[in-house]
């Protein structure tokens, strides 16, 4: 078969075309990162080979000297990155270079604004990896062969970064991957040994495999190895070095390598544990959310090493799912090199490492709260995920409760700035509970009729509008000895804040309106569990509350929207006997009109908390009839 007959032309996935176009235009001002990304990919390939060779030493093909080489040719205007790592098969080339199989891809492209500065940040967070080479290259060739495959199964991939690429099977004597960049005319500045070495030192010094370049006259004897090449980087795993010898820039560049991120992390923790259990962890908090943040199964943040040998890059057992945004490495001296995912799930050493890493992140976050502005930056992005922690486990409930932030009636902003300690410190004399209101949105919660008595008495109420909040409050039931109390559920208890006059007035109101309550209850028995005089309302005629043991109406709505079966429960209708409408209903002698008024009262209360009417047309007809009757 001729080379031409063997060659196939395939089209890029639509998302790849979009990404290529965006990168070429949006990342132009930071072009040198192409080399960092290609070296990171080469390093990953070396890591994967070393891991697979633990079970099959023949994959080394009599060459266990793992390294990366950078070459350039001024005449051909090419830069070449060569590794002798795991390599790729034809199927892997198509999968890795022709498609983007990332969770959150659609959301990523939907979030693009057209503003090159903003989009370049988003692209960086998405992780462009290999495709960054098209920022400087007008054509890219990839020649690769998977370790262990016959030399005749090499793959040659070529693209000019537009709509398609060609692929053919070729002879490749050595395993690994060679990436050849044919530079654009305006990128010839990179055809310089000094510049390339500076880029490698700046971005990739931490890579734990030697990065070599052909020696030149300026290299010292110490820099030249026996092969006549310069080793440009230190080739030492950064986490094995003493913290005192590592500066912030080095930590940040290592983060960008493992996370394929363009932004510096917001914080990091480097920790070495010694004693009965020995391991090192280097963990980072990103400054931006990954696009698969809400997929609890998509966790590729923490790489597991055992005695400096890479094992896996999605070790879910090393951190709980509510810390899935954390990036980093864990290197253990105690785990066996042949450990499997199944063993990881039932290993006491792993359990100890998981506990230690979790506590380290919590400690890092607690330290960050000393700079509230910095912590706010973290909380806005990852707060909702962190809240999952009290739902998933009780182990860190107290620690997490100190980290949580909420909106509140005390603050005139939607931003979640109030800590539970802030709230408790501001509690009124005689107040025994932490009050909160739950609604679909901040504005709906802020205007909820359930808050009326609290506004009147100046009592602070936490505003909870995140979908997870009702689950959180069902697991986080107290803080600093103060019980949480929903203003949407159960009978309202203001404790010692309520004066004797208030209590006496309620008793009188309740007794004076017994007949009205029973009459409404008779009409609304199919829709409500009970009718009672309210303590919450000062200006609204009625509100709906859930019984203290029932599921909250907000949670019911969430579950129903997701198609889940919800236990059948009825709300309690609370009425305000001082309101003109309620007084009007109480004086209505016509049973038909009384029935209509009672249903309108219920429907209004339902609408005020964001509920949906079962018969909106019936509600409008009743309301229109009332308006007409009152206008006569």
Secondary structure, DSSP 8 states (H G I E B T S, - for coil): --HHHH-EEEE--HHHHHHHHHHHHHSGGGTTHHHHHHHHHHHHHHHHHHHHTTT-GGGGTT----EEEEEEETTTTEEEEEE-SS---HHHHHHHHH----TTHHHHHHH--S-HHHHHHHHHHH--GGGGGGGTEEEEEEEEE-TTS-GGGEEEEEE-SSSEEEEEEE--SS-EEEEEEEE-GGGGGG--HHHHHHHHHHHHTT-SSEEEEE--TT--TTTB-TTSEEE-S----GGGS-GGG--HHHHHHHHHHHHT-SS--SEEEEEEE-SSS-EEEEEEE-SS--TTTT-TT----EEEEETTEEEES--GGGS-GGGTT-EEEEEESSS-TT--HHHHHT-HHHHHHHHHHHHHHHHHHHHHTTSHHHHHHHHHHHHHHHHHHHHH-STTHHHHHHH--BEETTSSSSS--B-HHHHHHH--TT--EEEEEE-SSHHHHHT-GGGHHHHHHT---EEE-STTHHHHHHH--EETTEEEEESSBSS---GGGS-HHHHHHHHHHHHHTHHHHHHHHHHHTTTEEEEEE-SS-SSSSEEEEB-TTS--HHHHHHHHHTT-------EEEEE-TTSHHHHHHHT---HHHHHHHHHHHHHHHHHHTT---S-HHHHHHHHHHHHHHHH-
